[in-house]
Amino acid sequence: MVGLGVMAFGVAFSVKANLGVSPISCIPFVFSLKLDFSLGELTIMMNTLFVLAQFLILRKRYSLLHLSQLAAVTVFGFCIDLALYVIGDLTVAAYVWQVLVCLLSCALIALGVFLLVKANLTYLPGDGLAVVVSDTFKKDFGKLKVSLDSSMVIIGLVSSFVFLHRPEGIREGTVIAALLVGSLVKFFNSKIYWLDSWLDNDIIGTGQLAPLPGGLGQHLVVTISREYGSGGHSIGQEIAKKLGIGFYDKELIDITAEESGFTEEYIRENEQKLAGTLLDELYMQSYAYVKDELPPSDVLFLVQSKIIRDIAAKGPCVIVGRCASFVLKDNPNCFNVFIHADEEFRKSKMVNEYGVDVPIPSKELEKMDRERANYCLEYTGENWRDSTNYHITINSALYLSDAEIADKIIAIIPEGIARPQGGPPELEKAA
């Protein structure tokens, strides 16, 4: 009830800011200017259609839980009209004040959504429809949520031109709300923990995900983080070969596919990267509106984290990428390495060793590194290139071969870290 009330005041302040309402209110607001119905009443009517759509999709699988959305949106609609009455005398003329009131509305809507999610009783019908379609037709929830919000904005814009002959309710404030509300919900979720314990909720994190629990093992684990094209894969192979231990890079794709249900193609295209584009951000924010859904990228990280912990617990190994240094940060036998090199060396290595026909442009190298950096920041909160996150960083361009770099790394591994017994001669020499 508190969440619905706070959201309603957020909608009311967005109306008073006169810079455009949030996507969920676009259609009701436009029609409230044409018809003899209040914004709250039209909000109830539109969301009732969403509930009806869910019934038509689910049919026999429809439950009282879905019907509870009608009660929620009815309260929400009446709260909107009440909020508009309470702040009815508020006039915002100067543009700077309009922007501030718009930002206040976004914060209130986000806080209301956060409280509604924490209550874990029901959805607003718009979000419920996205969940039902996603579950029934096995479609991606994030894409459905973005598509639904975008459709409401487009319908609202077209309706304003048809009925009012001018754009109403859709302005820069609508864009601000679309970009900001989801981020603020994620922010509240990452900072306000006491509600979960008070409500006895299972905590489902978003954004930075903590390492998974599991056995630490008593074995040497070398993690290799690397710039794209710097040779981290082949250096890791050399280390594993010289120490006579397991090596995991692309092998993790096969294991993840078996344990997660994701296809190998999906894993290859989505692991270790987070583009950070506007569309990707909107996509990720969509999952903040429901408690029982995690973005696929979060699920992929969780699954790979568990696999990495299991592998490290079973025996000595070298693991390349996948934020392994963070996942295993509580493992005292873990030795973390970062491999980097200048652009020309990396371009040359990709042509001569990776079979790339034409040198990759500098912008493409920057993009690859940025994706890895964004991925690391999202799930660990750490700067990917921060040397304090590693035991050693090595410029691979300064050495003649990967084998030479492997020897250097093996030689510097501290004696206190568990090493495989009876390893190859190279190990005994390095020790």
C-alpha positions in Angstrom: 0.0 0.0 0.0 2.8 2.4 0.8 4.6 1.5 -2.4 1.4 2.2 -4.5 0.9 5.5 -2.7 4.5 6.6 -3.2 4.3 5.7 -6.9 1.0 7.6 -7.2 2.7 10.8 -5.9 5.5 10.2 -8.3 3.0 10.2 -11.2 1.3 13.3 -9.8 4.5 15.2 -9.6 5.4 14.2 -13.2 2.1 15.8 -14.3 2.8 19.0 -12.4 6.4 19.1 -13.8 4.7 19.4 -17.3 7.8 17.8 -19.0 6.1 14.5 -19.9 4.9 11.6 -17.8 6.5 8.2 -17.4 5.8 5.6 -20.2 3.2 3.7 -18.1 1.1 6.9 -17.8 1.4 8.2 -21.3 -1.8 6.7 -22.7 -4.1 7.5 -19.6 -2.7 11.1 -19.4 -3.4 11.8 -23.1 -7.0 10.4 -22.9 -7.6 12.3 -19.6 -7.2 15.6 -21.6 -9.8 14.5 -24.1 -12.4 12.4 -22.1 -14.4 13.1 -19.0 -12.4 10.7 -16.9 -9.6 11.3 -14.4 -6.0 10.1 -14.8 -6.5 7.6 -12.1 -9.7 6.2 -13.6 -8.1 5.9 -17.0 -5.1 4.2 -15.4 -7.4 1.6 -13.9 -9.2 1.1 -17.2 -6.0 0.6 -19.2 -4.5 -1.8 -16.7 -7.8 -3.8 -16.6 -7.2 -4.5 -20.3 -3.8 -5.8 -19.4 -5.3 -8.1 -16.8 -7.9 -9.3 -19.4 -5.0 -10.0 -21.9 -3.3 -12.1 -19.2 -6.5 -14.1 -18.7 -6.9 -14.7 -22.5 -3.2 -16.0 -22.6 -3.3 -18.1 -19.5 -6.9 -19.4 -19.6 -7.0 -22.4 -17.2 -3.6 -21.4 -15.7 -5.1 -18.1 -14.5 -5.0 -17.8 -10.8 -6.1 -15.5 -8.0 -2.6 -14.2 -7.9 -3.0 -12.7 -11.3 -6.5 -11.3 -10.4 -4.9 -9.5 -7.4 -3.3 -7.1 -9.9 -6.8 -5.6 -10.3 -6.9 -4.7 -6.6 -3.4 -3.2 -6.8 -4.1 -1.1 -9.8 -7.5 0.1 -8.4 -5.7 1.3 -5.3 -3.0 2.8 -7.5 -5.6 4.7 -9.7 -7.4 6.2 -6.7 -4.1 7.1 -5.1 -3.1 9.0 -8.3 -6.3 11.1 -8.1 -5.8 11.7 -4.4 -2.2 12.8 -5.0 -3.2 15.1 -7.8 -5.8 16.6 -5.4 -3.2 17.0 -2.5 -0.7 18.9 -4.7 -3.4 20.5 -6.9 -2.2 24.1 -5.9 1.4 23.4 -6.9 2.5 25.5 -9.9 5.9 25.0 -11.5 6.8 27.7 -14.0 10.6 28.0 -14.3 12.2 25.3 -16.4 14.8 24.5 -13.8 12.1 23.8 -11.2 10.3 21.7 -13.8 13.4 19.5 -14.2 13.8 19.2 -10.4 10.2 18.2 -9.9 10.5 15.7 -12.8 13.6 14.2 -11.1 11.6 14.1 -7.8 8.8 12.2 -9.6 11.3 9.7 -11.0 12.7 9.1 -7.5 9.3 8.6 -6.0 8.1 6.2 -8.8 11.3 4.2 -8.4 10.9 4.1 -4.6 7.3 2.9 -5.1 8.3 0.2 -7.5 11.1 -0.9 -5.1 8.6 -1.2 -2.2 6.1 -3.0 -4.5 8.8 -5.5 -5.5 9.9 -6.0 -1.9 6.3 -6.7 -0.9 6.3 -9.6 -3.3 2.5 -9.9 -3.4 1.7 -8.9 -7.0 2.7 -6.9 -10.0 1.2 -3.9 -11.7 -0.7 -5.3 -14.7 1.7 -3.9 -17.3 4.6 -5.8 -15.7 2.4 -8.8 -15.1 1.5 -9.0 -18.8 5.2 -9.0 -19.7 5.9 -11.8 -17.2 2.9 -13.9 -18.5 4.0 -13.4 -22.2 7.6 -14.2 -21.3 6.7 -17.4 -19.4 4.1 -18.6 -21.9 5.9 -18.0 -25.1 9.4 -18.4 -23.8 10.4 -14.8 -24.8 13.0 -12.6 -23.1 11.3 -10.6 -20.3 13.7 -7.7 -20.7 12.9 -7.2 -24.4 9.2 -7.6 -23.8 9.2 -5.0 -21.0 11.1 -2.5 -23.2 8.8 -3.2 -26.1 5.7 -2.7 -24.0 6.9 0.6 -22.6 8.0 1.8 -26.0 4.6 0.8 -27.5 2.7 2.8 -24.8 4.8 5.9 -25.5 4.2 5.5 -29.3 0.4 5.0 -28.8 0.3 7.9 -26.4 2.1 10.1 -28.9 -0.1 9.1 -31.9 -3.2 9.6 -29.7 -2.2 13.1 -28.7 -1.8 14.1 -32.4 -5.1 12.4 -33.4 -7.3 13.8 -30.5 -5.5 16.9 -29.4 -3.6 17.8 -32.6 -0.4 18.5 -30.6 2.0 16.4 -28.5 0.9 16.2 -24.9 2.4 14.2 -22.0 5.4 13.0 -24.0 8.5 15.2 -23.7 12.0 15.1 -22.3 10.6 14.0 -18.9 9.3 10.8 -20.5 12.8 10.0 -21.7 14.3 10.9 -18.3 11.8 8.6 -16.6 12.5 5.7 -19.0 16.2 6.0 -18.4 16.3 6.8 -14.7 13.5 4.9 -12.9 14.9 1.5 -13.5 18.4 2.6 -12.4 17.0 4.1 -9.2 15.1 0.9 -8.4 18.4 -1.0 -8.8 20.1 1.6 -6.6 17.5 1.3 -3.8 17.8 -2.5 -4.1 21.6 -2.3 -3.6 21.4 0.1 -0.6 18.3 -0.8 1.4 18.7 -4.3 2.9 16.7 -4.1 6.1 13.3 -4.5 4.3 14.4 -8.0 3.1 15.1 -9.2 6.7 11.9 -7.5 8.0 9.8 -9.1 5.4 11.7 -12.4 5.6 12.5 -12.3 1.9 15.1 -14.3 0.0 17.6 -11.7 -1.2 17.9 -11.7 -5.0 20.7 -9.3 -5.9 20.9 -7.1 -8.9 24.0 -5.5 -10.4 27.1 -6.5 -8.4 26.6 -10.1 -7.5 28.6 -11.6 -4.6 30.8 -14.6 -5.0 29.0 -17.9 -4.5 29.7 -20.0 -1.4 31.6 -23.2 -1.9 34.7 -25.1 -1.0 38.0 -23.3 -1.4 40.2 -26.3 -2.1 43.8 -26.6 -1.2 45.2 -26.3 -4.7 47.0 -23.6 -6.7 44.7 -21.7 -9.0 46.1 -19.2 -11.5 43.6 -16.8 -12.9 44.4 -14.9 -16.1 42.7 -11.6 -16.9 43.8 -10.1 -20.2 43.4 -7.4 -22.8 42.0 -8.6 -26.0 44.8 -9.9 -28.2 47.5 -9.7 -25.6 48.0 -13.5 -25.5 46.4 -14.4 -22.2 44.9 -17.6 -23.6 48.2 -19.1 -24.9 50.1 -17.8 -21.8 47.6 -19.6 -19.6 48.1 -22.8 -21.7 51.8 -22.6 -21.2 51.5 -22.2 -17.4 49.1 -25.2 -17.2 51.4 -27.3 -19.4 54.6 -26.5 -17.4 52.8 -27.1 -14.1 51.0 -30.2 -15.3 47.6 -28.8 -14.2 44.2 -28.3 -15.7 43.4 -25.4 -18.1 40.0 -23.8 -18.6 39.1 -21.1 -21.1 36.8 -22.1 -23.9 36.2 -25.4 -22.0 34.0 -23.3 -19.6 31.6 -22.7 -22.4 30.8 -26.4 -22.8 30.4 -26.9 -19.1 28.2 -23.8 -18.7 26.0 -25.0 -21.6 25.5 -28.3 -19.9 24.6 -26.8 -16.5 22.6 -23.7 -17.5 20.5 -24.6 -20.5 22.0 -21.7 -22.5 23.3 -22.6 -25.9 27.0 -22.5 -26.6 26.4 -19.8 -29.2 24.6 -17.6 -26.6 27.3 -18.1 -24.1 30.1 -17.2 -26.6 28.2 -14.0 -27.6 27.3 -12.8 -24.1 29.9 -14.0 -21.6 32.7 -11.6 -20.4 31.1 -8.6 -22.1 28.6 -5.9 -21.2 28.2 -3.4 -24.0 26.9 -0.6 -21.8 24.8 0.9 -24.6 21.5 2.8 -24.0 19.4 -0.1 -25.2 21.4 -2.6 -23.1 20.9 -0.4 -20.0 17.1 -0.2 -20.6 17.0 -3.9 -21.1 18.8 -4.6 -17.8 16.7 -2.1 -15.9 13.5 -3.9 -17.0 14.3 -6.7 -14.5 14.3 -4.3 -11.6 10.4 -4.2 -11.8 10.0 -7.9 -10.8 11.5 -9.9 -8.0 11.5 -13.4 -9.4 13.3 -12.6 -12.7 17.0 -12.1 -13.1 18.6 -10.8 -16.3 20.1 -13.7 -18.4 23.5 -12.0 -18.0 23.2 -12.2 -14.2 22.1 -15.9 -14.5 25.1 -16.6 -16.8 27.5 -15.0 -14.3 26.0 -16.9 -11.4 26.3 -20.2 -13.2 29.9 -19.6 -14.3 30.8 -18.5 -10.8 29.5 -21.8 -9.4 31.4 -23.7 -12.1 34.6 -21.8 -11.4 34.3 -22.4 -7.6 33.7 -26.2 -8.2 36.7 -26.4 -10.6 39.0 -24.6 -8.1 37.9 -26.9 -5.3 38.6 -30.1 -7.3 42.3 -29.5 -8.2 45.0 -27.2 -9.4 44.2 -25.3 -12.6 44.5 -22.2 -14.7 41.3 -20.3 -15.4 41.2 -17.6 -18.1 38.8 -14.6 -17.8 35.2 -14.7 -16.5 36.1 -12.5 -13.5 37.7 -15.6 -11.9 40.0 -13.5 -9.7 36.9 -11.9 -8.1 34.9 -15.2 -7.8 37.9 -16.8 -6.1 39.0 -13.7 -4.1 38.5 -15.6 -0.8 40.8 -18.5 -2.0 44.3 -18.1 -0.4 45.8 -20.4 -3.0 44.7 -18.2 -5.9 47.3 -16.3 -7.9 45.9 -13.5 -10.1 47.6 -12.3 -13.3 46.7 -9.5 -15.7 48.2 -9.6 -19.2 48.3 -6.4 -21.3 50.2 -5.0 -24.3 50.3 -2.1 -26.7 47.9 -1.9 -29.7 50.5 -2.7 -32.4 51.6 -5.8 -30.6 48.1 -7.0 -30.1 47.1 -6.3 -33.8 50.2 -8.2 -35.0 49.6 -11.1 -32.7 46.0 -11.5 -33.9 47.2 -11.6 -37.6 50.2 -13.8 -37.1 48.8 -16.2 -34.4 45.0 -15.9 -34.3 44.5 -16.2 -38.1 42.9 -12.8 -38.5 43.2 -11.7 -42.2 43.3 -7.9 -41.6 44.5 -6.1 -38.5 41.6 -5.2 -36.2 41.0 -1.4 -36.1 42.0 0.4 -32.9 38.3 1.3 -32.2 37.4 -2.4 -32.3 40.2 -3.2 -29.8 38.9 -0.4 -27.6 35.4 -1.8 -27.9 36.4 -5.3 -26.8 38.3 -4.0 -23.8 35.5 -1.7 -22.9 33.0 -4.6 -22.9 35.2 -6.6 -20.6 35.8 -3.6 -18.3 32.0 -2.9 -18.1 31.3 -6.5 -17.3 33.9 -6.5 -14.5 32.5 -3.3 -13.1 28.9 -4.5 -13.2 29.6 -7.8 -11.4 32.5 -7.0 -9.1 32.5 -3.2 -8.6 36.2 -3.2 -9.5 38.2 -1.4 -12.2 39.3 -4.2 -14.6 42.7 -2.5 -15.2 43.4 -1.6 -11.6 46.7 -3.4 -10.9 45.8 -3.7 -7.1 43.3 -6.4 -8.1 46.1 -8.7 -9.3 49.3 -10.2 -7.8 51.2 -9.3 -11.0 50.6 -7.5 -14.3 52.7 -8.3 -17.3 53.3 -6.5 -20.6 53.4 -9.4 -23.0 55.0 -7.2 -25.7 58.3 -7.1 -23.7 59.0 -10.9 -24.0 60.1 -13.1 -26.8 57.6 -15.9 -26.2 54.6 -17.0 -24.2 56.7 -19.8 -22.7 59.1 -17.1 -21.3 56.2 -15.2 -19.8 54.9 -18.4 -18.3 58.2 -19.1 -16.7 58.3 -15.6 -15.2 54.8 -16.1 -13.7 55.6 -19.5 -12.3 58.8 -18.2 -10.7 57.1 -15.4 -8.9 54.2 -17.5 -7.4 54.9 -17.3 -3.6 56.0 -20.4 -1.7 53.0 -20.1 0.6 50.6 -20.9 -2.2 49.9 -24.6 -2.6 51.7 -26.1 -5.6 51.1 -29.4 -7.4 53.5 -32.1 -6.1 56.0 -33.7 -8.4 55.4 -31.3 -11.2 57.5 -31.0 -14.4 61.2 -30.0 -14.3 60.3 -26.4 -15.2 58.4 -26.1 -11.9 61.2 -27.5 -9.8 63.6 -25.1 -11.5 61.3 -22.1 -11.0 60.8 -23.0 -7.3 
